[in-house]
Amino acid sequence: MQAILYVAHGSRVKAGVEQAKIFLKSVQQDIEIPIQEICFLELATPTIADGIASCINRGATAIAIVPILLLAAQHAKHDIPSEIDKAKKQHPQVRFTYGEPLGVHELLIDTLQTRTLEAKYPTNDASVLLIGRGSSDPAVKSDLEKIATRLRDKYAYEAVDTCFLYGVGPTFEDWIQQEKNRIHPVFIVPYLLFTGILRQSIARQLQEYENKNVILCESLGYDDNVREVLVERICQLLKITKEGVL
C-alpha cells in the first residue's frame, strides 16, 4: 500500500511547527493516497524515523518521501537521504522513493510579488532583497539568484538582490552595511516558509537600521501557490513510484 511522508524542517518556535502542520493537512486533502504522515527533520517531533514507522504500522509497503524545503541544500541532498538509507536497511520489504524540493518555480515568483504588494508601499524606483536561510552549498546561492532574476524581469524592479543569514555570502549584515544611506525603497522578503527565529532576527536587525525606505515584508510562507507547487512535486514523485522505479 502506498504512503506519503511529508518532511518539514521544524522550528524552535511552536507557531512555525503549527503552520507547517496546518498547511500539510490541507495538502493531504488534494492527494488521494490512503496513508499520509507528517514528520520533521529537526527541532520538532515526530522525527523522520517516527514518520516512517507510522506509515509502516498503517500497512505501507511503499513510501514516497516529500521534502518540504524551498531549495536543494544539505538537508535535501544529504540529511534526508541518510535517514532513508537507514530505513531501507531496517525495512527491506518497503520501497522508498524521494521527491524534489519546491525549487525554482514561476508560481513562487508570483507569491514574492504578492508579498511586496501587501506592504502597500509605492513600488516606483523600488528594488527587492531576498533573504535566504543560507547553506554551504553553492547551488543554493545559484538557485536564489535565478529566482531573483526572474522576479526582477517579470515585475520590472530596479534590482532584486540576494543575501543569506548564514553560509554562502553575501550576508544580511553585509547588505545592511552597504545600504546604510539608501534613498530608494527596498522591499525585504525573507525567503522562508514559516514563522520562526530567523525572521524575528531579521526584524530586530532592521529596527536598529532605522531607514524608512526599507520595508520588511512577510515571508514567502504557505499560500495557494506554494500548495500548488508542492502538489505538483508530489504528483511527479508518485508517477515515478507507479512506474516501479526504485
Secondary structure, DSSP 4 states (H G I P E B T S, - for coil): -EEEEEEE---SSHHHHHHHHHHHHHHHTT---SEEEEEESSSSSSBHHHHHHHHHHTT-SEEEEEE--SS-SHIIIIIHHHHHHHHHHH-TTSEEEE-----S-HHHHHHHHHHHHHT----TT-EEEEEEEEES-HHHHHHHHHHHHHHHHHHT-S-EEEEEEEESS-BHHHHHHHTTT--S-EEEEE--SS-SHHHHHHHHHHHHH--TTEEEPPPS-S-HHHHHHHHHHHHHHHHHHHTT--
